[in-house]
């Protein structure tokens, strides 16, 4: 397959542009309220912008596998049968869901503690925006490459392509559902406790199976996305390793930088000397959920 590098460059430019404008505005007004909105917004803009360029300017048809990893559109799968497939972009669904959740969280809590010490320091604050732009570029690159790839829309998918697509889609659905359920459970728990949540921790639902089920779900869905993107390049060694950077980068960020390390550090300070929390940490997996709940495990 050949790639339309102009389409990919357009998508990446939209990402950088949106985050640059977001940083300038946020630095002037010393606010973090638009950080997550620009992150998810740039993801959607890069994906949709590349798809529109591919369909309108490039005048190319998209295959089913491309639709499932690209912008929401209608694609002709088989010209001979006239069957058309319309699917909502799983990337846009994820970004829209994350946008709603993160902006609602900031609105509910009134601030984002990650930026308390940096939003008044433009140089340091800019680093956060740069990392976000890089995160969007790395994570959505397989999607952009998939959209920008040339293919014959009337060609039949091979068994290998179908298996990669089906497995990836199933994995993405599972991870997405896992993340949504975990986030909703925590949001309901926070609303129920109100201000008392500052001295409590959630250990029910999926949070009883691992301490970061939301991150497990997100990592899982991006590995599913990787397999779906790979279905468009089933015999490409370059794509196999280049696309793998996306889920591995997400995993690294969440487990080593901005995700688990920060929250673990905050929890250690907040619950220092709390025997119940110490027991929860000792008996509950960090990231990969156990099949049985703690209660069921004791009974067995």
N, C-alpha and C positions, 0 to 999 in steps of 0.2 A: 504494500500500500504506500501511497505518497501522501505527504502532509502539506497542507496549506499553511505555511509559516506566518503569512500575513494575518490570517484569522487568529492564530495563537497569540501573535504579538498584540493584536487588538484587545483580546481578552485580558492579557497581562497588563496592558496600559490602563485599562479601565480600573483594574485592581489598585495599581499604584496611584492613579489619579484620585480616586475616591478617598483613599487613606491619607493622601497628602492634604487634600482639602479638609478632611475631617480633623486632622491634627492641627492645622492652622487655626481653624475656628475654635477648637477645644482649648488650644494653648492660650488664645486671646481671652476666652471667657473662663479659663481655669475650671473646666468641667470634664468629667469622664463619662457623662451620660450618653454620649454619642459613639463611644468607642465600639461597643458590641454591635450597634446598628450599622456602623460603617464596615465592620468586619463581615457580617452576614450579607450586607448590601453589596459589597464589592464582589463577594462570591457569586451572588445571583447575576450581577451585571456582567461579570466576566463570562459566565456560562451562556447567558441569553445573548449577549453581544456577539460572541463567537458563532453561536447557532444562527443568528439572523444574518450575519455576514456570509456564512456558509450557504444558507438557503437562498438569499437574495442576490448577493454579489457573486458568490461562487457558483450559484445555480446548480447545486448538487443535491442529489437525493440522499436521504438518510435511511440506514437499515434499522431493523428492530433493535439490535444490540446498541446502536448509536443512540436511539431514542431513549432507551432505558438508562443511559448514562449521560444524557444531554438535555437540552431544553425541551419544555413541553411543546409538542408539535404533533402533526398528523403525518405519518409516513406510509408510503406505498411499499408493502412488504413483497408482494408478488404481483407484477403487472399483468400476468396472464390470468389470474383469478380475480383481479380487481379488489382484493381484500386490503383494507387499510387498517392500520393500528394507531390508536391515539393513546398516549400515556403521559402521565404527569411526571415531570422530572423529579427523580428521587433526590437529586442534589438540591433543587429548589425547595422541595418539601422539607428536607432536613434544615436548610438555612432559614426558611420561614418559621419553622417550629422553634429553632434555637433563638431567632430574633425575638419572637414573642415571649419566650421564657426568660431570656436575659434582661430584656428591657422591663418586663414586669417585675423581675427581682430587684433591679435597681430602683424602680419606682416604689416598690413595697418597702425596701430597706432604707431608701433615701440616699444611698451612696454605694460605691464599690470600694471596699477596703484595700484592694490592690493598688489603688492610685492615691491613697491618702498622703503619702510622703513624696510623690513625684509630680502631681499635676501642677504644682507651682514652680517646677523646675523644667523649663522648656526643652533643654538638651536631653535630660534623662527621659522626660515624657515622650520625646520623639522616638527614642529607642523602642518603646512599647508599640508605637504605631508602625515602625519599620518591621518589627518582628511579626506583627499582624499581617502586613502586606506580604511578607515572605511566606507566612503560614498559608495564606490564601493561594498564593502562586504555586507552592509545592503541592498542596492538597488537591487543587482543582486541575493541575496540569494533565493527569491522565484523561480527565473529562474533556478538556480542551483539545487534546491530541486526538481523542476519539471522534469528536465532532468534525475536526479539520481533516480527517483521513478520507481519502478517495475510495469509493467502493461502488460495486454494481448492485443497485437496490433490488434487482430481479434475481440475483444469484442466490442459491440455496445454501443455508448454513450447514457446515460440516458437523459431525457428531461431537468433535472436540469443542467447537465453538458453542454449540447448544449446551453442552455440559457445563462449560465455564460460565455461560450466561445464566443458566438456571441455578447453579450452585451459588454464584455471586449474588443473584437477586434474592434467593432464600436467606442467605447470610445477612444481606443488607436489611431485609424486613425484620429478621430476628433482632439484630442489633438496634435498629431504630425503635422497635417496640420496647425493648429492654430499657433503653435510655429514657424514652418518654414516660414509661411507668415509674421508673426510679425518680425522675425529676418531679413528677406529679405527686408521688408519695411524700417526698420531702417538702414540697410547697404546701401540701395540706397539713402536714405535721407542724410546719412553721406557723401557719395561720391559726391552727388550733391552740398552740402554746402561747402565741403572742410574744410579749417581752420576756417571758420565762424561758424561751428557747436559748437564751444566752448561757444558761447554766445546765442545759440538757443536750443530749445527743440522740439522734435517731438510730434505733436498732430493731426496727420492725419492717415487715414487707421484704423487699429485695435487699434492704440495708441490713437484714439479719443474715443474709447469705454471703455478702462481702461488703467491705467498707466503702467501696466506690463503684456501685453498680452502674451509675450514669456514665462513668468513664469506660467501663467494660463494654457497655452498649455502643458507645461512640467508636471505640477502637474496632469492635467487631464489624460495624456497618462499613467502615472504611476499607477493611480487608475484603468485604463483599463487593464494594465498589471497584476495588483493584481487579478482582476476578472478572467483573462485567466489562471493564475497559480492556482487559487482556483478551476477551473473546473476539475483539475486533482485530487483534494482532496475534493470533494463536501460535504462529510459527516464528515470531520475532524474538530473538534472544535479547536484543536491545530493549524492546518494550517490556519484556519480562522483568528485567532488573531496574530499568528506569522508572517504571510505574510503581515498583515496590517501594520506592522512596516515599511515596505519599502516605501509605498506612504506617510505615516504620517511623516517619517523621512525626505523625500524630501520636504514636505510641511513646516516642521519646519525649515529646513536649509534655504530655500528660503525666508521665511517670517520673520525669527527671527535672522539669523546669517549672512551668506555671500551674500545673494541676495538683497532683498528690503531694509533692514536697511542701508547697506553701500551706496547704490545708492541714497536713500532718503537723507542721510546726506550730500553727495556730492552735490546733487541738491539744497538743502537749502542754502549751502554756495555760490554756483555758481550763483543762481538766487535770492539772497537776495535783496529785494526791487523791484523785477520785478513783476509788477501788473498783467501782462498777465499770467505769470507762476502761480501766486497765484490764479488767476481765474481758470486756468486749474486744479490745485490741488483741489480746492473747488468744482468744477462741474464734475470731472471725477472720477469714482470708482477706488480704488487702484488696485484690483486684479481681481474681477469677472466682466466681461464685461457686459455692459448694452445692451439690444437688439436693441435699437434705438440710432443713433448717436446724438450728442448734437444738431445739426441743426434740425434734425427731431423731437427731443423732444420739442424744442422751438415752432416749427410749430404746434405740436399737442396741 
